[in-house]
Amino acid sequence: MMRRLLGTAAVVAAMAIPAVAQAQGVPGGIERGAAEGERAAGPVGAIVGGTIGGVVGGVAGVLGVDDRPRFRSYVVEQHRPSYTYDREVRVGTVLPASGVTYYEVPAEYRAAREYRYTVVNGRTVLVEPGTRRIVEVID
């Protein structure tokens, strides 16, 4: 039984990695990986695919490797002021409710449209608008 489960997981992983590599960010990677895995191998495939998708999505980030430099250039061209923050700027940090200005992400960056961006301590960050939690630091 365990051997069959591991075999199924390996097949799902092999099938899901190319599909989830296109997913943007951890949430997108998890969703797409789970869907691809479930389609290939049922509930077990969904679990394995979701896990792999989250990892691959986390490596690619919300914007993805190709869009990051363009987006960073866009923000620099906008001359947005930098908010000075006395804590570490990293994924998961929740920014204050006041004092920070959040801007809409341009439509050309479809993968990140649900987020807002701002500049904190000279670093561009993507933020969940409802929670003000940093989801990606663009360096």
N, C-alpha and C positions, 0 to 999 in steps of 0.2 A: 504493500500500500504506500509506504513512504517513498519507495523508489519511483512509483508511478507519479506521485505528487511532485517529486523533484524533477522528473522528466517533463511533466506538463509545464512546470515553472520555467524550465530552460527553454522550451519551445516558445512559450509566451514571451519570454525576455528577448529572444532572438527576433521575434516578429514585431515586438512593440518598440524596440529601440529606434529604428528608423522613423517610425511614425511620431514618437514623442520628441524626437530631436527637433522637430519643427514647432513644437509647442512653446509658447512664450511664458516663462516664469514658472514657479513652483505650482501655483493653482492650476494654470493651464496644462502643465505637464501631468499633474495628477489626474485631472479630468480626462484628458485625451488618452493617457496610458491605461486608465481603468476601462474606458470604453473599448479600446483596441484589445486589451487583454480579455475582457468579458466576451467579446465577439469571437475571439480565437479559442478560449478554453473555459468559458463559464465563470462562476464566482471566484474560483482560485486564480484564474487568469486576471480577473479584475483587481484582485489584491496585489498580485505581482506586478501587473502593468501600472497600477497606480503608484506603487513604490518607485519603480524604475522611472516613470514619468516625472515624479517629483524631483528625483535626483537630477535627471537630465535638464528639466526646466530650471532648476536652481542654478545649474552651471551656466545656462544660456542667459538667465535673467529675464526680466519682464520685457525689455526692449529687444533682446537678442543681440548677438555679437555684431551684426552688420549695422544696426541702427544706432548703436551707442555713440560712436564718434560723430555721426551727423547730428544727433540730438544734442550732444554736448556743445557742438559748434553753434547750433541754433540758439541755445540758452546764452552762450557768450555774446552772440550778436544782439540779443535782446537787452543786454546791459541791466539785468535784474540785480537789485541790491542784495547783498548777502546778510542774512540774519546771523547775529553772533549768539552762539549757544555754548553754555559752559559745560556741556556733557559731551560724551563721545558720539560722533555721527556715524551710525551703523544701522544695518537692517534690523528692524524690530524696535528701534527707539521711537518713542511717542513724543512728538513735538508739542510745545505749549499751545493752548487754545487762542491766545492773543499775542500780537506782535509779529507773527509770521504771515507773510502774504503768499498765497497759493495761486498758481496759474494753471489754466487749462492746457493740456497737451494737444498740440496741433493734430488735425485729422489724419495727416500722412503717417502718423505713428499709431496705427490702429490697435496694436497689441496693448498699448498703454493708455488708451482713451479713457478708461474708467478711473484713472489716477489723476492726481495733480502733481505739479512739480514746484520746487522752490530751491533756493540756494541757501545753504547753511554752512557757516564757517568756510566759505569759498568753494564748497562742494555742491554739485547739483544732485538733488535727490528726488525720487518719485515717492509720493505719499498717498495712502488711502484717505480719501476725503472725509469719510465719516469718523475715522478713529485718529487721524493725523499720524498714523504709524508709518515709518519709513519702510518701503518695500524694496527699494533698490538705490544704491549709491552709484552715480555715474561718474567714473574717474577718467 
